[in-house]
């Protein structure tokens, strides 16, 4: 490991803990090689190097991103590498690159050599100020520090750095066909590297690759260099067995597994015909064992049965048919009479869950056609060694969101709403009835009288002499005598 990068490893742990918001701005450094080996890319009038860099920057940059444009070769004498050409937004890169020419060693006529490690280290500590950011490298893939002719061996050192340096959290490469002819050299291809320094940059790079803008410029899919222990597989649902009232599909992100369930016909066991798709471009999964589990908040992990549970010779993008069986955590599914279901008013209640797919004994290989293509673009380069993951990486994990959408009937809502309306009408009728006075005839000490009584009221009865003779109480119906004073008579007629 290069000593100049050891301080970066100390910062990696801190960077990994800093979770950036999904819309946070990020630094992006665009390093364009201008050493002697790049002579045909600058000498050929048909070269698309500078327009390509400008187009990638425009596609990758967000309005709030800090964009730094640099040229790199190797420091020598008065010549320093990388050379910062300027900062701005994505649109500024083309203007800053326009006057860029080949670099020389010091003030002499000799063209500059190339040092990839120096360029990355100095960019992180200089242009990125030691903070998380994405480093884009545009190169013919010839690494020759000190005019070292063993460029293949120097590239091996560079590739080991990309695989093993923990502060570099994500790396993808775009091998591009770009034939150019110069006065000194010719080249067939250009390599574009995207390196994420720190976890926030890895998240930002994933967003850039997913939003679709970059793929309109770099039409070839990126080869994944790192990490190769995450997101190996995708589940592609095909059919649900023995469950006519359930349906499985993929979400709009082509990753989330959707399970639509009728609450009135909910079955605890899900039997899904599906396919596992290899997402590890450009690698074929030569061999691996598959295990899986289902996780829902507030419930213990539920094992998932996958059959067959072994992958073999699965090419990138190819699928292997599997049977998937698991039990839904029914305690997570609200009752049709629950407040959550009633609030849904007969619509779907969504229950997010997570399927975890683990590959063990993982063995990856590069397909022969991919290797042949790379050898044609970059003759003599040890790209096969660069792209094959270290032997230490023998397992991977993919987490697939599962969204269970439960459709509830309207019956509980109708019953509850009807009950509430009945209660409200009863209360209103009771209020109306209790506020109305009713006239009743009574005999007080033999003398006829008339009294006005409200429902649920009690009234004292007074004779002509002003004496309290007794009390009469009224409920829903006719009143009743509840007390008569000694020596008096009281009768309801």
C-alpha positions in Angstrom: 0.0 0.0 0.0 1.4 3.4 -0.9 2.5 5.3 2.2 1.0 8.5 0.9 -2.5 6.9 1.2 -2.1 5.7 4.8 -3.5 8.9 6.3 -6.5 8.5 4.0 -7.2 5.1 5.5 -7.5 6.8 9.0 -10.1 9.2 7.6 -12.0 6.4 5.9 -13.7 5.2 9.1 -14.9 8.7 9.8 -16.1 9.2 6.3 -18.0 5.9 6.4 -20.1 7.1 9.3 -21.1 10.4 7.7 -24.4 9.6 6.0 -25.2 12.2 3.4 -28.8 13.2 2.6 -30.1 11.8 -0.7 -30.1 15.3 -2.3 -26.8 16.5 -0.8 -24.3 18.2 -3.0 -21.0 16.4 -3.6 -17.5 17.3 -4.8 -16.5 15.9 -8.1 -12.9 16.0 -9.5 -12.4 15.4 -13.2 -8.8 14.2 -13.9 -7.7 14.2 -17.5 -4.4 12.5 -18.3 -2.0 14.7 -20.5 1.2 12.7 -20.2 3.3 11.6 -23.2 1.4 8.3 -23.6 -1.8 10.4 -24.3 -0.2 12.0 -27.4 -2.6 10.6 -30.0 -5.6 11.9 -28.0 -4.3 15.4 -28.3 -2.7 15.2 -31.8 -5.5 13.5 -33.7 -7.9 16.2 -34.9 -10.8 13.6 -34.7 -10.1 12.9 -31.0 -13.2 13.1 -28.9 -11.4 13.1 -25.6 -12.2 16.7 -24.5 -15.9 16.7 -25.7 -16.3 13.3 -23.9 -15.0 14.7 -20.6 -17.3 17.8 -20.9 -20.3 15.6 -21.7 -19.7 13.3 -18.8 -19.3 16.3 -16.4 -22.5 17.9 -17.6 -24.4 14.6 -17.2 -22.9 13.7 -13.8 -23.0 17.1 -12.1 -25.9 18.5 -10.1 -26.3 22.4 -9.9 -25.0 22.5 -6.3 -22.0 20.2 -6.8 -18.5 21.6 -6.6 -16.7 20.6 -9.8 -12.9 20.6 -10.1 -11.1 20.1 -13.4 -7.5 18.8 -13.3 -4.9 17.5 -15.7 -2.5 14.8 -14.4 0.8 13.2 -15.5 3.7 12.9 -13.1 5.5 15.6 -11.0 9.0 16.3 -12.3 11.2 19.3 -11.6 9.1 22.4 -11.9 6.2 20.5 -13.3 3.6 19.5 -10.7 0.8 16.9 -11.1 -2.1 17.0 -10.9 -2.5 20.6 -12.2 -5.8 22.2 -11.1 -7.3 24.0 -14.2 -10.2 25.6 -12.3 -13.5 25.0 -10.4 -17.1 25.7 -11.4 -20.1 23.7 -12.4 -20.5 20.9 -14.9 -20.7 23.3 -17.8 -17.4 24.8 -17.0 -15.3 21.7 -17.7 -15.3 21.9 -21.5 -14.1 25.6 -21.4 -11.3 24.8 -18.9 -10.1 21.8 -21.0 -10.1 23.6 -24.3 -6.4 24.9 -24.1 -5.0 21.8 -22.4 -2.0 20.3 -24.1 0.6 17.6 -23.4 2.7 18.1 -20.3 6.5 18.1 -20.3 9.1 17.2 -17.7 10.1 20.5 -16.2 11.0 23.0 -18.9 12.6 20.4 -21.2 11.2 18.9 -24.4 10.6 15.5 -22.9 7.0 14.6 -22.4 5.8 13.9 -18.9 5.4 10.4 -17.5 2.3 9.1 -15.7 1.7 8.3 -12.0 -1.9 7.2 -11.2 -1.3 6.9 -7.4 0.2 10.3 -7.2 -2.8 11.8 -9.1 -5.3 10.1 -6.8 -3.5 10.9 -3.5 -2.8 14.6 -4.4 -6.4 15.1 -5.6 -7.9 13.7 -2.3 -5.6 15.8 -0.1 -5.6 18.8 -2.4 -8.6 19.5 -4.6 -11.0 17.5 -2.4 -9.5 18.9 0.8 -9.6 15.5 2.4 -13.4 15.4 2.2 -15.7 12.9 0.5 -15.9 13.2 -3.3 -16.0 11.4 -6.6 -12.9 11.2 -8.7 -13.3 10.7 -12.5 -10.2 9.6 -14.4 -9.9 9.8 -18.1 -6.8 7.8 -19.3 -5.4 5.5 -21.9 -4.6 3.1 -19.0 -0.8 3.5 -19.3 0.7 4.0 -15.9 4.5 4.7 -16.2 6.0 6.6 -13.2 9.6 7.5 -13.8 9.4 6.4 -17.5 8.8 2.8 -16.3 8.2 0.7 -19.3 6.6 -2.1 -17.3 3.3 -0.3 -17.5 1.4 -3.6 -16.9 3.1 -4.1 -13.5 2.4 -0.5 -12.6 -1.2 -1.0 -13.5 -1.4 -4.0 -11.2 -0.3 -1.8 -8.3 -2.9 0.7 -9.2 -5.7 -2.0 -9.4 -4.6 -3.4 -6.0 -5.0 0.0 -4.6 -8.6 0.4 -6.0 -9.6 -3.0 -4.6 -8.0 -2.9 -1.2 -7.9 0.8 -0.1 -10.9 1.1 2.3 -11.3 4.8 1.9 -12.2 4.2 -1.8 -15.7 2.8 -1.2 -17.0 2.3 -4.8 -15.3 2.1 -8.1 -16.7 1.5 -11.6 -14.9 1.6 -15.0 -16.1 2.4 -18.5 -13.9 0.8 -21.2 -14.6 2.9 -24.3 -13.7 2.4 -28.0 -11.8 5.5 -29.1 -9.3 4.9 -32.0 -6.8 7.8 -32.4 -3.6 8.2 -34.4 -0.8 10.6 -33.3 2.6 11.4 -34.6 4.3 9.2 -31.9 1.7 6.7 -30.8 -1.8 5.3 -31.5 -4.5 4.0 -29.2 -7.7 2.0 -29.6 -9.5 2.7 -26.4 -10.0 5.1 -23.5 -10.7 4.1 -19.9 -13.0 6.2 -17.7 -12.8 5.4 -13.9 -15.2 6.7 -11.3 -13.8 6.4 -7.8 -15.9 7.3 -4.7 -13.8 8.5 -1.8 -15.9 8.0 1.4 -19.4 6.7 1.9 -21.3 10.0 0.9 -19.5 9.9 -2.5 -20.5 6.2 -2.9 -24.1 7.1 -2.4 -23.8 10.0 -4.8 -22.1 7.8 -7.5 -24.9 5.3 -7.2 -27.5 8.0 -7.8 -25.6 9.3 -10.8 -25.5 5.8 -12.3 -29.2 5.2 -11.6 -30.7 8.5 -12.9 -30.1 7.7 -16.6 -28.4 10.9 -17.7 -24.9 9.4 -17.8 -26.0 6.4 -19.8 -26.9 8.7 -22.7 -23.2 9.7 -22.9 -21.5 6.5 -21.8 -23.7 4.0 -23.5 -21.7 0.9 -22.4 -22.6 -0.4 -18.9 -20.0 0.2 -16.3 -17.8 -2.7 -15.1 -17.9 -2.9 -11.3 -14.6 -3.0 -9.6 -15.8 -2.4 -6.1 -17.7 -3.3 -4.0 -18.2 -6.9 -5.1 -19.8 -8.0 -1.8 -23.1 -6.1 -2.3 -26.1 -6.3 -4.6 -25.1 -9.4 -6.5 -28.7 -10.5 -7.3 -32.1 -9.2 -8.2 -35.4 -11.2 -7.7 -37.6 -11.2 -10.8 -41.1 -12.5 -9.9 -42.9 -14.7 -12.4 -45.9 -16.4 -10.8 -47.5 -17.0 -7.4 -48.6 -20.5 -6.8 -51.9 -21.5 -5.0 -52.8 -17.9 -4.3 -55.4 -16.6 -6.9 -56.0 -13.5 -4.8 -52.3 -12.5 -4.6 -50.1 -10.9 -7.2 -46.3 -10.4 -7.4 -44.5 -7.8 -9.5 -41.5 -5.5 -9.7 -41.8 -1.8 -8.7 -40.9 1.1 -11.0 -37.3 1.0 -9.7 -37.1 -2.5 -11.2 -35.7 -3.7 -7.8 -38.5 -3.5 -5.2 -40.6 -6.7 -5.0 -44.3 -5.9 -4.8 -46.8 -8.3 -3.2 -50.5 -7.4 -3.6 -52.7 -9.2 -1.2 -56.5 -9.4 -0.7 -57.1 -9.1 3.1 -60.1 -11.4 2.8 -58.1 -14.2 1.2 -54.8 -13.8 3.0 -52.7 -17.0 3.1 -49.7 -17.2 5.5 -47.4 -19.1 3.1 -46.1 -17.4 -0.1 -44.9 -19.7 -2.9 -43.3 -17.7 -5.6 -41.9 -18.8 -9.0 -39.1 -16.4 -9.7 -35.7 -15.9 -11.2 -32.4 -14.8 -9.6 -30.7 -12.4 -12.0 -26.9 -11.8 -11.9 -26.3 -8.0 -11.3 -22.5 -8.4 -11.1 -21.6 -7.0 -14.5 -19.1 -7.9 -16.0 -18.7 -11.0 -13.8 -20.2 -14.4 -14.3 -21.0 -16.1 -11.0 -19.1 -19.4 -11.5 -20.3 -20.9 -8.2 -22.2 -19.7 -5.1 -24.6 -21.0 -2.4 -27.8 -19.0 -1.8 -29.6 -18.4 1.5 -32.3 -15.8 2.2 -34.4 -14.3 5.0 -37.3 -11.9 5.4 -37.2 -9.1 7.9 -40.1 -6.9 9.0 -39.9 -4.2 11.7 -41.0 -5.6 15.1 -40.8 -9.3 14.0 -38.0 -11.8 14.2 -36.2 -12.7 10.9 -38.1 -15.4 8.9 -36.1 -17.9 6.8 -36.8 -18.1 3.1 -36.5 -21.4 1.3 -34.8 -21.0 -2.1 -34.6 -24.0 -4.4 -32.2 -24.7 -6.0 -30.0 -23.0 -3.5 -26.9 -23.0 -5.7 -25.8 -20.9 -8.6 -23.4 -22.1 -11.3 -22.1 -20.5 -14.5 -24.6 -17.6 -14.3 -23.5 -15.0 -16.8 -23.9 -11.3 -16.2 -27.6 -10.3 -16.7 -28.6 -14.0 -17.0 -31.3 -15.5 -14.8 -31.7 -18.8 -13.0 -35.2 -20.1 -12.2 -36.0 -20.7 -8.5 -38.8 -21.6 -6.2 -39.1 -19.2 -3.3 -41.2 -20.1 -0.2 -41.7 -18.1 3.0 -44.3 -17.3 5.7 -45.6 -13.8 5.9 -45.3 -12.3 9.4 -49.1 -12.1 9.9 -48.6 -10.2 13.1 -47.5 -7.3 10.9 -50.7 -7.4 8.9 -53.4 -5.2 10.5 -56.9 -6.6 11.2 -59.6 -5.4 8.8 -61.2 -3.9 12.0 -58.0 -2.1 13.0 -57.7 1.7 13.0 -55.1 1.5 10.3 -57.3 -0.5 8.0 -60.4 1.7 8.6 -58.3 4.8 8.0 -57.4 3.4 4.6 -61.1 3.6 3.7 -61.1 0.4 1.6 -57.8 1.2 -0.1 -54.4 -0.5 0.2 -52.3 -0.5 3.4 -48.5 -0.8 2.6 -46.2 -2.8 4.8 -42.5 -2.4 4.0 -40.3 -5.5 4.5 -36.8 -6.5 3.4 -35.5 -9.7 1.7 -31.9 -10.4 2.3 -30.0 -12.7 -0.2 -26.6 -14.0 0.9 -24.1 -15.7 -1.4 -21.4 -17.8 0.2 -18.5 -19.6 -1.4 -18.8 -17.0 -4.1 -16.5 -17.4 -7.2 -16.6 -14.8 -9.9 -15.0 -15.0 -13.4 -14.8 -12.7 -16.4 -16.6 -14.1 -19.6 -14.1 -14.8 -22.4 -15.9 -12.4 -24.8 -15.4 -9.5 -22.3 -11.7 -10.4 -21.9 -11.3 -10.5 -25.7 -12.9 -7.1 -26.0 -10.7 -5.6 -23.4 -7.5 -7.0 -25.0 -8.5 -5.4 -28.3 -9.0 -2.0 -26.7 -6.0 -2.2 -24.3 -3.4 -4.6 -25.7 -1.1 -6.0 -23.1 -2.9 -4.5 -20.1 -3.6 -6.8 -17.2 -7.3 -5.9 -17.1 -8.3 -9.5 -16.3 -6.3 -9.2 -13.0 -7.8 -5.8 -12.4 -11.4 -6.7 -12.6 -11.3 -10.1 -10.9 -12.0 -9.4 -7.2 -9.5 -10.4 -4.5 -9.7 -13.9 -3.2 -10.7 -12.5 0.2 -14.1 -11.6 -1.3 -15.9 -14.9 -1.2 -19.4 -13.7 -0.1 -21.9 -11.0 -0.9 -25.2 -9.7 0.3 -28.1 -8.2 -1.6 -31.0 -6.5 0.2 -34.2 -6.4 -1.9 -37.1 -4.2 -0.6 -40.4 -6.1 -0.3 -43.6 -4.0 -0.2 -46.7 -6.0 0.9 -49.8 -4.1 -0.2 -52.9 -5.3 1.6 -56.3 -4.5 0.0 -59.0 -4.1 2.6 -62.7 -4.5 2.0 -65.2 -1.6 2.6 -67.4 -3.6 4.9 -65.7 -2.7 8.2 -65.7 0.9 7.2 -69.4 0.8 6.3 -70.3 -0.9 9.6 -68.2 1.5 11.7 -69.4 4.6 9.9 -73.0 3.4 10.1 -72.7 2.8 13.8 -71.2 6.2 14.3 -74.0 7.8 12.3 -76.7 5.8 14.2 -75.2 6.9 17.5 -75.1 10.5 16.4 -78.7 10.4 15.3 -79.7 8.9 18.6 -77.9 11.5 20.5 -79.6 14.2 18.4 -83.0 12.7 18.8 -82.5 12.4 22.5 -81.4 16.0 22.8 -84.5 17.1 20.8 -86.8 14.9 22.9 -85.4 15.9 26.2 -85.7 19.6 25.5 -89.5 19.4 24.7 -92.1 20.1 27.6 -95.2 17.9 27.9 -98.5 18.9 29.7 -99.9 16.6 32.3 -103.1 16.8 34.4 -102.8 16.0 38.2 -105.0 16.2 41.3 -103.3 18.0 44.2 -105.2 17.5 47.4 -108.3 16.8 45.3 -107.9 19.9 43.2 -107.2 19.6 39.4 -103.9 21.1 38.2 -101.8 21.0 35.1 -97.9 20.7 35.1 -95.4 21.1 32.2 -92.5 18.5 32.4 -89.4 17.9 30.4 -88.1 14.4 29.8 -85.7 13.2 32.5 -86.7 15.9 34.9 -88.1 16.0 38.4 -90.5 18.7 39.6 -91.9 19.6 43.0 -95.8 19.9 43.2 -97.2 22.9 45.2 -100.9 23.3 46.3 -103.0 26.4 46.4 -101.6 27.3 49.8 -98.0 27.2 48.5 -97.2 24.0 50.3 -95.0 21.3 48.7 -97.3 18.3 48.3 -94.8 15.9 46.6 -92.5 15.3 43.6 -93.2 14.0 40.1 -90.4 12.5 37.8 -90.5 12.0 34.1 -88.4 9.6 32.0 -89.1 8.7 28.3 -92.8 8.1 28.9 -95.5 9.3 31.4 -94.4 10.8 34.7 -94.5 9.0 38.0 -95.0 10.1 41.6 -91.8 9.7 43.5 -92.9 11.3 46.9 -96.1 12.5 48.7 -95.9 14.7 51.8 -97.7 13.5 54.9 -101.3 14.8 55.1 -101.5 15.4 51.4 -102.7 13.6 48.3 -101.3 13.6 44.8 -102.6 11.8 41.8 -101.7 11.8 38.0 -104.8 11.7 35.8 
